[in-house]
Amino acid sequence: NILKNKLDWTYYGGHHYENYYSHFAFGYYTIKKFGIDKRRVSFSGPIRSGEMTLDEANKELSIPPNIDKEIINYTIKKLGLTQSEFNDLISLPVKDFHDYKTSYPMIKRFSFILKIAVKLKLVTPVLYEKYLG
């Protein structure tokens, strides 16, 4: 309320909805393509501070975000895609790093060396957790 009353702040309708691209990315694309609803992260703070209950958050999450078709069409156009090309991209299978050639198999093969290096405090445990944890 301080932001609204003292600083004339305007609520944009969602976390990171302050511009068309982020509204599209967080309110439509990540949900439609990957099933990732960033509102879950946005609600964690209000839940921890007691401003929102878990039940209220779950109720909000059960309602799909309202995103104007104009924002979707505008963003697709700005990305240089036709609606058909965008639909083709959305329908492609989701991939992760395992689908591409990386050094991960080698890192995994030598994980015991990395584990020893962590125990000897030669490398940070974050490195081990990030790749093998």
Secondary structure as UniProt FT lines:
FT   HELIX           2..7
FT   TURN            15..16
FT   HELIX           20..24
FT   HELIX           25..29
FT   HELIX           30..34
FT   HELIX           39..49
FT   HELIX           54..62
FT   HELIX           69..78
FT   TURN            79..80
FT   HELIX           83..91
FT   HELIX           97..99
FT   HELIX           104..109
FT   HELIX           111..119
FT   TURN            120..121
FT   HELIX           125..132
//
